[in-house]
Amino acid sequence: MEAAEVELLRRQIASCAAARGIEVDAIYEEDLDRNSVQLVACIDAVLEADRSYLIVPSLLHFAGFNNPLEVRRDLQSRGIEVLIAQDTKSE
C-alpha cells in the first residue's frame, strides 16, 4: 500500500472518531503479507478498554477471519462497537 493510501485511511479513522467524539488511543496497521497479527492485538487492547470502539477502514479487514458480518456481530456481542471509517466523509 502506498504511503498516501495509508495516510488517507488514517485521516478517515481520525475523522470517524472525531465525528463521534471518540479519542483515538492507537492505530494498528496491518501488513498485507501477515496473518492479521496486528488486528488480533488491536482487538485484545479494545477488550481491555473502558469504552470499546473499533474503527476499521472497511469490513473487508475482517475477511481473513471469517464472514466479515459475522466477525462484526461477534465483536459487538462482546461489547465492542465496530465503526466503519469509510462511512464518514473525509475532506
CORWO-V74609 format. One record per backbone hydrogen bond with DSSP energy under -1.0 kcal/mol. CO is the residue of the C=O (numbers start at 1). NH is the residue of the N-H. Records with the same first field share a line. If there is no record, write none. Layout:
CO->NH  NH
This chain:
2->6
3->7
4->8
5->9
6->10
7->11
8->12
9->13
10->14
11->15
12->16
13->17
14->18
15->19
17->22
18->21
31->34
36->40
37->41
38->42
39->43
40->44
41->45
42->46
43->47
46->49
52->81
54->83
56->85
57->86
58->61
59->62
60->63
62->65  66
67->71
68->72
69->73
70->74
71->75
72->76
73->77
75->80
76->79
81->54
83->56
84->87
85->88
